[in-house]
């Protein structure tokens, strides 16, 4: 919840070259949940799917995982992610914010393996699980009263 008692709803994104994992959460519960995986096709298609989810969940901001190198330098994937998000922002009008996502996919994979999720099912959900980790990190960083 914000300082004025308003609940802010967020989508979290884990942007990949073929898929975008999507999670949802809010400033009150501060719990991120995997939501969907968008198979990337065209920018227009991707933006339309993202906008549909944002409207359905009444999202005010999109938190995007930023893939930095382990030594905190910019990665090639970071540049691709920034360019893609800039296009999404132009197409959807939604506000976007970046969140460090180093190791989010690896953490999501470990969690799935620990729960005994089989590899085929895991591949279908890993991107949304990584998006949930990215969004959860953001939510955990919100201060009380934000």
Backbone as JSON Lines, residues from 0, in Angstrom:
{"i":0,"aa":"X","n":[0.84,-1.17,0.0],"ca":[0.0,0.0,0.0],"c":[0.89,1.24,0.0]}
{"i":1,"aa":"X","n":[0.46,2.25,-0.67],"ca":[1.22,3.49,-0.66],"c":[0.93,4.26,0.61]}
{"i":2,"aa":"X","n":[1.67,5.33,0.83],"ca":[1.49,6.12,2.04],"c":[0.08,6.67,2.19]}
{"i":3,"aa":"X","n":[-0.62,6.85,1.07],"ca":[-1.99,7.37,1.15],"c":[-3.03,6.24,1.12]}
{"i":4,"aa":"X","n":[-2.6,5.0,1.37],"ca":[-3.52,3.88,1.46],"c":[-3.93,3.28,0.13]}
{"i":5,"aa":"X","n":[-3.33,3.71,-0.97],"ca":[-3.68,3.2,-2.29],"c":[-2.87,1.93,-2.57]}
{"i":6,"aa":"X","n":[-3.55,0.91,-3.05],"ca":[-2.88,-0.33,-3.43],"c":[-2.41,-0.19,-4.87]}
{"i":7,"aa":"X","n":[-1.13,-0.42,-5.1],"ca":[-0.56,-0.35,-6.44],"c":[-0.37,-1.77,-6.95]}
{"i":8,"aa":"X","n":[-0.85,-2.03,-8.16],"ca":[-0.74,-3.35,-8.78],"c":[0.36,-3.33,-9.83]}
{"i":9,"aa":"X","n":[1.12,-4.42,-9.88],"ca":[2.27,-4.52,-10.77],"c":[2.22,-5.8,-11.6]}
{"i":10,"aa":"X","n":[2.8,-5.7,-12.8],"ca":[3.16,-6.89,-13.56],"c":[4.68,-6.98,-13.5]}
{"i":11,"aa":"X","n":[5.19,-8.17,-13.43],"ca":[6.63,-8.41,-13.52],"c":[6.9,-9.14,-14.81]}
{"i":12,"aa":"X","n":[7.98,-8.77,-15.51],"ca":[8.33,-9.42,-16.78],"c":[9.74,-9.99,-16.74]}
{"i":13,"aa":"X","n":[9.87,-11.19,-17.27],"ca":[11.17,-11.79,-17.55],"c":[11.23,-11.91,-19.07]}
{"i":14,"aa":"X","n":[11.97,-11.0,-19.7],"ca":[12.01,-10.91,-21.16],"c":[13.09,-11.83,-21.71]}
{"i":15,"aa":"X","n":[12.67,-12.72,-22.58],"ca":[13.6,-13.58,-23.29],"c":[13.47,-13.36,-24.79]}
{"i":16,"aa":"X","n":[14.3,-14.01,-25.55],"ca":[14.26,-13.85,-27.0],"c":[13.04,-14.5,-27.63]}
{"i":17,"aa":"X","n":[12.51,-15.56,-27.02],"ca":[11.35,-16.26,-27.57],"c":[10.08,-16.12,-26.75]}
{"i":18,"aa":"X","n":[10.26,-15.88,-25.44],"ca":[9.1,-15.81,-24.54],"c":[9.3,-14.68,-23.53]}
{"i":19,"aa":"X","n":[8.16,-14.22,-23.01],"ca":[8.15,-13.24,-21.91],"c":[7.34,-13.85,-20.78]}
{"i":20,"aa":"X","n":[8.01,-14.09,-19.66],"ca":[7.31,-14.57,-18.48],"c":[6.64,-13.4,-17.8]}
{"i":21,"aa":"X","n":[5.43,-13.62,-17.29],"ca":[4.65,-12.55,-16.66],"c":[4.2,-13.01,-15.27]}
{"i":22,"aa":"X","n":[4.33,-12.1,-14.31],"ca":[3.86,-12.34,-12.94],"c":[3.02,-11.14,-12.52]}
{"i":23,"aa":"X","n":[2.27,-11.3,-11.45],"ca":[1.42,-10.23,-10.95],"c":[1.59,-10.12,-9.44]}
{"i":24,"aa":"X","n":[1.47,-8.91,-8.92],"ca":[1.56,-8.68,-7.48],"c":[1.07,-7.28,-7.17]}
{"i":25,"aa":"X","n":[0.98,-6.96,-5.85],"ca":[0.55,-5.62,-5.47],"c":[1.27,-5.14,-4.22]}
{"i":26,"aa":"X","n":[1.13,-3.87,-3.96],"ca":[1.84,-3.23,-2.86],"c":[1.26,-3.56,-1.49]}
{"i":27,"aa":"X","n":[0.07,-4.14,-1.45],"ca":[-0.52,-4.49,-0.16],"c":[-0.05,-5.87,0.3]}
{"i":28,"aa":"X","n":[-0.33,-6.9,-0.49],"ca":[0.05,-8.27,-0.11],"c":[1.55,-8.5,-0.26]}
{"i":29,"aa":"X","n":[2.16,-7.8,-1.22],"ca":[3.59,-7.94,-1.51],"c":[4.0,-9.37,-1.78]}
{"i":30,"aa":"X","n":[3.13,-10.05,-2.51],"ca":[3.42,-11.41,-2.95],"c":[3.26,-11.46,-4.46]}
{"i":31,"aa":"X","n":[4.32,-11.9,-5.14],"ca":[4.29,-12.03,-6.6],"c":[3.92,-13.46,-6.96]}
{"i":32,"aa":"X","n":[3.05,-13.6,-7.96],"ca":[2.61,-14.91,-8.42],"c":[2.83,-15.04,-9.92]}
{"i":33,"aa":"X","n":[3.35,-16.18,-10.36],"ca":[3.47,-16.41,-11.81],"c":[2.1,-16.31,-12.45]}
{"i":34,"aa":"X","n":[2.03,-15.71,-13.63],"ca":[0.73,-15.48,-14.27],"c":[0.63,-16.14,-15.63]}
{"i":35,"aa":"X","n":[1.58,-15.86,-16.52],"ca":[1.45,-16.32,-17.91],"c":[2.8,-16.28,-18.59]}
{"i":36,"aa":"X","n":[2.83,-16.89,-19.76],"ca":[3.99,-16.8,-20.64],"c":[3.49,-16.31,-21.99]}
{"i":37,"aa":"X","n":[4.08,-15.23,-22.47],"ca":[3.74,-14.7,-23.79],"c":[4.77,-15.22,-24.78]}
{"i":38,"aa":"X","n":[4.31,-15.93,-25.78],"ca":[5.2,-16.37,-26.86],"c":[5.42,-15.17,-27.77]}
{"i":39,"aa":"X","n":[6.66,-14.73,-27.89],"ca":[6.94,-13.54,-28.7],"c":[6.74,-13.84,-30.18]}
{"i":40,"aa":"X","n":[6.0,-12.96,-30.83],"ca":[5.81,-13.05,-32.28],"c":[6.15,-11.7,-32.89]}
{"i":41,"aa":"X","n":[5.18,-10.8,-32.92],"ca":[5.44,-9.44,-33.39],"c":[5.31,-8.49,-32.21]}
{"i":42,"aa":"X","n":[5.89,-7.33,-32.34],"ca":[5.79,-6.35,-31.26],"c":[4.32,-6.01,-31.0]}
{"i":43,"aa":"X","n":[3.53,-5.85,-32.05],"ca":[2.13,-5.51,-31.9],"c":[1.37,-6.58,-31.12]}
{"i":44,"aa":"X","n":[1.64,-7.84,-31.44],"ca":[1.0,-8.96,-30.74],"c":[1.43,-8.99,-29.27]}
{"i":45,"aa":"X","n":[2.74,-8.87,-29.04],"ca":[3.26,-8.91,-27.68],"c":[2.66,-7.76,-26.85]}
{"i":46,"aa":"X","n":[2.64,-6.55,-27.42],"ca":[2.12,-5.38,-26.72],"c":[0.63,-5.55,-26.42]}
{"i":47,"aa":"X","n":[-0.12,-6.1,-27.37],"ca":[-1.56,-6.31,-27.16],"c":[-1.8,-7.29,-26.02]}
{"i":48,"aa":"X","n":[-1.03,-8.38,-25.98],"ca":[-1.2,-9.35,-24.89],"c":[-0.84,-8.74,-23.54]}
{"i":49,"aa":"X","n":[0.25,-7.98,-23.52],"ca":[0.66,-7.32,-22.28],"c":[-0.39,-6.31,-21.82]}
{"i":50,"aa":"X","n":[-0.91,-5.54,-22.75],"ca":[-1.93,-4.54,-22.41],"c":[-3.21,-5.22,-21.91]}
{"i":51,"aa":"X","n":[-3.59,-6.34,-22.51],"ca":[-4.77,-7.09,-22.04],"c":[-4.58,-7.52,-20.59]}
{"i":52,"aa":"X","n":[-3.4,-8.06,-20.26],"ca":[-3.13,-8.48,-18.89],"c":[-3.11,-7.29,-17.94]}
{"i":53,"aa":"X","n":[-2.51,-6.19,-18.37],"ca":[-2.44,-5.0,-17.54],"c":[-3.84,-4.47,-17.23]}
{"i":54,"aa":"X","n":[-4.71,-4.49,-18.21],"ca":[-6.09,-4.03,-17.99],"c":[-6.85,-5.0,-17.09]}
{"i":55,"aa":"X","n":[-6.7,-6.29,-17.36],"ca":[-7.42,-7.3,-16.58],"c":[-7.05,-7.22,-15.1]}
{"i":56,"aa":"X","n":[-5.78,-6.99,-14.82],"ca":[-5.31,-6.95,-13.43],"c":[-5.16,-5.53,-12.88]}
{"i":57,"aa":"X","n":[-5.63,-4.55,-13.65],"ca":[-5.61,-3.14,-13.24],"c":[-4.22,-2.7,-12.76]}
{"i":58,"aa":"X","n":[-3.25,-2.99,-13.61],"ca":[-1.84,-2.74,-13.3],"c":[-1.49,-1.28,-13.54]}
{"i":59,"aa":"X","n":[-0.71,-0.73,-12.62],"ca":[-0.25,0.65,-12.76],"c":[1.2,0.75,-13.21]}
{"i":60,"aa":"X","n":[1.99,-0.32,-13.03],"ca":[3.39,-0.28,-13.41],"c":[3.87,-1.68,-13.77]}
{"i":61,"aa":"X","n":[4.82,-1.72,-14.71],"ca":[5.41,-2.99,-15.14],"c":[6.87,-3.0,-14.7]}
{"i":62,"aa":"X","n":[7.26,-4.04,-13.98],"ca":[8.62,-4.21,-13.49],"c":[9.31,-5.24,-14.38]}
{"i":63,"aa":"X","n":[10.4,-4.83,-15.0],"ca":[11.09,-5.68,-15.98],"c":[12.45,-6.09,-15.45]}
{"i":64,"aa":"X","n":[12.73,-7.37,-15.51],"ca":[14.04,-7.87,-15.11],"c":[15.11,-7.37,-16.06]}
{"i":65,"aa":"X","n":[16.17,-6.83,-15.5],"ca":[17.29,-6.32,-16.3],"c":[18.46,-7.28,-16.15]}
{"i":66,"aa":"X","n":[18.81,-7.97,-17.24],"ca":[19.86,-8.99,-17.17],"c":[21.26,-8.39,-17.24]}
{"i":67,"aa":"X","n":[21.85,-8.13,-16.1],"ca":[23.22,-7.6,-16.03],"c":[24.19,-8.76,-15.88]}
{"i":68,"aa":"X","n":[25.43,-8.52,-16.21],"ca":[26.47,-9.51,-15.99],"c":[26.74,-9.64,-14.49]}
{"i":69,"aa":"X","n":[27.35,-10.74,-14.1],"ca":[27.64,-10.99,-12.69],"c":[28.51,-9.89,-12.09]}
{"i":70,"aa":"X","n":[29.37,-9.27,-12.91],"ca":[30.25,-8.2,-12.4],"c":[29.59,-6.82,-12.49]}
{"i":71,"aa":"X","n":[28.28,-6.78,-12.71],"ca":[27.46,-5.57,-12.77],"c":[27.71,-4.71,-14.0]}
{"i":72,"aa":"X","n":[28.29,-5.29,-15.04],"ca":[28.43,-4.57,-16.3],"c":[27.24,-4.91,-17.19]}
{"i":73,"aa":"X","n":[27.03,-4.07,-18.18],"ca":[25.91,-4.29,-19.11],"c":[26.17,-5.54,-19.96]}
{"i":74,"aa":"X","n":[25.13,-6.32,-20.16],"ca":[25.22,-7.51,-20.99],"c":[24.58,-7.24,-22.35]}
{"i":75,"aa":"X","n":[24.86,-8.1,-23.32],"ca":[24.23,-7.97,-24.63],"c":[22.71,-8.11,-24.48]}
{"i":76,"aa":"X","n":[22.29,-9.04,-23.64],"ca":[20.85,-9.24,-23.43],"c":[20.21,-8.02,-22.79]}
{"i":77,"aa":"X","n":[20.96,-7.3,-21.96],"ca":[20.42,-6.07,-21.35],"c":[20.06,-5.06,-22.43]}
{"i":78,"aa":"X","n":[20.94,-4.88,-23.41],"ca":[20.66,-3.93,-24.49],"c":[19.42,-4.35,-25.27]}
{"i":79,"aa":"X","n":[19.29,-5.65,-25.54],"ca":[18.11,-6.15,-26.26],"c":[16.84,-5.94,-25.44]}
{"i":80,"aa":"X","n":[16.94,-6.18,-24.14],"ca":[15.78,-6.0,-23.26],"c":[15.36,-4.54,-23.2]}
{"i":81,"aa":"X","n":[16.33,-3.64,-23.06],"ca":[16.01,-2.21,-23.0],"c":[15.33,-1.74,-24.29]}
{"i":82,"aa":"X","n":[15.83,-2.2,-25.43],"ca":[15.24,-1.79,-26.72],"c":[13.81,-2.33,-26.85]}
{"i":83,"aa":"X","n":[13.6,-3.58,-26.46],"ca":[12.28,-4.19,-26.52],"c":[11.3,-3.45,-25.61]}
{"i":84,"aa":"X","n":[11.73,-3.15,-24.38],"ca":[10.87,-2.45,-23.42],"c":[10.54,-1.05,-23.92]}
{"i":85,"aa":"X","n":[11.49,-0.38,-24.52],"ca":[11.22,0.96,-25.07],"c":[10.11,0.89,-26.12]}
{"i":86,"aa":"X","n":[10.16,-0.15,-26.96],"ca":[9.1,-0.32,-27.97],"c":[7.77,-0.67,-27.31]}
{"i":87,"aa":"X","n":[7.8,-1.53,-26.29],"ca":[6.56,-1.87,-25.58],"c":[5.96,-0.65,-24.92]}
{"i":88,"aa":"X","n":[6.8,0.17,-24.32],"ca":[6.31,1.36,-23.65],"c":[5.65,2.31,-24.65]}
{"i":89,"aa":"X","n":[6.25,2.47,-25.81],"ca":[5.66,3.32,-26.85],"c":[4.33,2.77,-27.33]}
{"i":90,"aa":"X","n":[4.23,1.44,-27.43],"ca":[3.02,0.8,-27.94],"c":[1.89,0.74,-26.92]}
{"i":91,"aa":"X","n":[2.24,0.6,-25.64],"ca":[1.2,0.39,-24.62],"c":[0.9,1.62,-23.79]}
{"i":92,"aa":"X","n":[1.87,2.53,-23.67],"ca":[1.7,3.68,-22.8],"c":[1.85,3.37,-21.32]}
{"i":93,"aa":"X","n":[2.19,2.12,-21.0],"ca":[2.36,1.72,-19.6],"c":[3.71,2.22,-19.07]}
{"i":94,"aa":"X","n":[3.78,2.53,-17.78],"ca":[5.07,2.87,-17.19],"c":[5.86,1.59,-16.88]}
{"i":95,"aa":"X","n":[7.14,1.6,-17.19],"ca":[8.02,0.46,-16.96],"c":[9.15,0.89,-16.03]}
{"i":96,"aa":"X","n":[9.62,-0.05,-15.24],"ca":[10.77,0.17,-14.36],"c":[11.62,-1.09,-14.38]}
{"i":97,"aa":"X","n":[12.92,-0.92,-14.36],"ca":[13.83,-2.07,-14.4],"c":[14.21,-2.52,-12.99]}
{"i":98,"aa":"X","n":[14.42,-3.83,-12.86],"ca":[14.83,-4.47,-11.6],"c":[15.93,-5.47,-11.94]}
{"i":99,"aa":"X","n":[17.01,-5.45,-11.18],"ca":[18.1,-6.4,-11.4],"c":[17.54,-7.82,-11.36]}
{"i":100,"aa":"X","n":[17.88,-8.61,-12.36],"ca":[17.34,-9.97,-12.41],"c":[18.43,-11.03,-12.44]}
{"i":101,"aa":"X","n":[19.64,-10.68,-12.1],"ca":[20.7,-11.69,-12.14],"c":[20.27,-12.92,-11.37]}
{"i":102,"aa":"X","n":[20.4,-14.05,-12.01],"ca":[20.15,-15.38,-11.41],"c":[18.68,-15.71,-11.18]}
{"i":103,"aa":"X","n":[17.74,-14.89,-11.67],"ca":[16.33,-15.19,-11.42],"c":[15.89,-16.48,-12.08]}
{"i":104,"aa":"X","n":[16.33,-16.72,-13.31],"ca":[15.93,-17.96,-13.99],"c":[16.54,-19.17,-13.29]}
{"i":105,"aa":"X","n":[17.79,-19.06,-12.88],"ca":[18.44,-20.17,-12.17],"c":[17.71,-20.44,-10.85]}
{"i":106,"aa":"X","n":[17.32,-19.38,-10.14],"ca":[16.59,-19.55,-8.89],"c":[15.23,-20.19,-9.13]}
{"i":107,"aa":"X","n":[14.54,-19.78,-10.19],"ca":[13.24,-20.36,-10.52],"c":[13.39,-21.85,-10.86]}
{"i":108,"aa":"X","n":[14.43,-22.19,-11.6],"ca":[14.68,-23.58,-11.96],"c":[14.95,-24.41,-10.71]}
{"i":109,"aa":"X","n":[15.76,-23.9,-9.79],"ca":[16.04,-24.63,-8.54],"c":[14.76,-24.85,-7.74]}
{"i":110,"aa":"X","n":[13.92,-23.83,-7.69],"ca":[12.66,-23.97,-6.94],"c":[11.76,-25.03,-7.56]}
{"i":111,"aa":"X","n":[11.7,-25.04,-8.89],"ca":[10.86,-26.04,-9.55],"c":[11.41,-27.45,-9.31]}
{"i":112,"aa":"X","n":[12.71,-27.6,-9.4],"ca":[13.32,-28.9,-9.17],"c":[13.08,-29.36,-7.74]}
{"i":113,"aa":"X","n":[13.16,-28.44,-6.78],"ca":[12.94,-28.78,-5.38],"c":[11.5,-29.23,-5.14]}
{"i":114,"aa":"X","n":[10.57,-28.71,-5.94],"ca":[9.16,-29.11,-5.83],"c":[8.86,-30.36,-6.64]}
{"i":115,"aa":"X","n":[9.85,-30.87,-7.37],"ca":[9.64,-32.08,-8.16],"c":[8.9,-31.86,-9.46]}
{"i":116,"aa":"X","n":[8.9,-30.63,-9.97],"ca":[8.25,-30.34,-11.24],"c":[9.06,-30.98,-12.35]}
{"i":117,"aa":"X","n":[8.38,-31.75,-13.22],"ca":[9.12,-32.43,-14.27],"c":[9.65,-31.44,-15.31]}
{"i":118,"aa":"X","n":[10.67,-31.87,-16.04],"ca":[11.38,-30.96,-16.93],"c":[10.48,-30.37,-18.02]}
{"i":119,"aa":"X","n":[9.59,-31.2,-18.61],"ca":[8.72,-30.69,-19.68],"c":[7.76,-29.62,-19.13]}
{"i":120,"aa":"X","n":[7.14,-29.89,-18.03],"ca":[6.24,-28.91,-17.4],"c":[7.03,-27.68,-16.95]}
{"i":121,"aa":"X","n":[8.22,-27.91,-16.46],"ca":[9.05,-26.82,-15.98],"c":[9.42,-25.84,-17.08]}
{"i":122,"aa":"X","n":[9.73,-26.35,-18.27],"ca":[10.07,-25.47,-19.39],"c":[8.91,-24.55,-19.74]}
{"i":123,"aa":"X","n":[7.69,-25.05,-19.58],"ca":[6.5,-24.27,-19.93],"c":[6.22,-23.17,-18.91]}
{"i":124,"aa":"X","n":[6.75,-23.28,-17.71],"ca":[6.41,-22.33,-16.66],"c":[7.6,-21.56,-16.1]}
{"i":125,"aa":"X","n":[8.82,-21.91,-16.5],"ca":[10.01,-21.31,-15.91],"c":[10.05,-19.79,-16.1]}
{"i":126,"aa":"X","n":[9.61,-19.3,-17.25],"ca":[9.68,-17.86,-17.51],"c":[8.74,-17.08,-16.59]}
{"i":127,"aa":"X","n":[7.54,-17.61,-16.36],"ca":[6.61,-16.94,-15.44],"c":[7.13,-17.02,-14.01]}
{"i":128,"aa":"X","n":[7.76,-18.15,-13.65],"ca":[8.34,-18.28,-12.31],"c":[9.49,-17.29,-12.12]}
{"i":129,"aa":"X","n":[10.31,-17.1,-13.16],"ca":[11.41,-16.12,-13.08],"c":[10.84,-14.71,-12.96]}
{"i":130,"aa":"X","n":[9.76,-14.42,-13.69],"ca":[9.11,-13.1,-13.58],"c":[8.61,-12.86,-12.16]}
{"i":131,"aa":"X","n":[8.1,-13.92,-11.52],"ca":[7.62,-13.79,-10.14],"c":[8.78,-13.48,-9.19]}
{"i":132,"aa":"X","n":[9.94,-14.07,-9.43],"ca":[11.11,-13.8,-8.59],"c":[11.55,-12.34,-8.77]}
{"i":133,"aa":"X","n":[11.57,-11.88,-10.01],"ca":[11.94,-10.49,-10.29],"c":[10.97,-9.53,-9.58]}
{"i":134,"aa":"X","n":[9.67,-9.78,-9.73],"ca":[8.68,-8.91,-9.11],"c":[8.74,-9.01,-7.59]}
{"i":135,"aa":"X","n":[8.97,-10.21,-7.07],"ca":[9.06,-10.37,-5.61],"c":[10.24,-9.58,-5.06]}
{"i":136,"aa":"X","n":[11.37,-9.61,-5.77],"ca":[12.53,-8.81,-5.34],"c":[12.16,-7.33,-5.27]}
{"i":137,"aa":"X","n":[11.43,-6.86,-6.28],"ca":[10.99,-5.46,-6.28],"c":[10.06,-5.19,-5.1]}
{"i":138,"aa":"X","n":[9.07,-6.05,-4.9],"ca":[8.11,-5.86,-3.81],"c":[8.8,-5.9,-2.46]}
{"i":139,"aa":"X","n":[9.78,-6.78,-2.31],"ca":[10.52,-6.88,-1.05],"c":[11.29,-5.6,-0.77]}
{"i":140,"aa":"X","n":[11.64,-4.87,-1.81],"ca":[12.37,-3.63,-1.65],"c":[11.5,-2.42,-1.36]}
{"i":141,"aa":"X","n":[10.18,-2.59,-1.45],"ca":[9.28,-1.47,-1.12],"c":[9.35,-1.21,0.38]}
{"i":142,"aa":"X","n":[9.4,0.03,0.75],"ca":[9.42,0.38,2.16],"c":[8.01,0.38,2.7]}
{"i":143,"aa":"X","n":[7.87,0.11,3.96],"ca":[6.56,0.2,4.59],"c":[6.03,1.61,4.41]}
{"i":144,"aa":"X","n":[4.79,1.67,3.96],"ca":[4.19,2.97,3.73],"c":[4.39,3.51,2.34]}
{"i":145,"aa":"X","n":[5.12,2.78,1.47],"ca":[5.3,3.22,0.07],"c":[4.02,3.08,-0.69]}
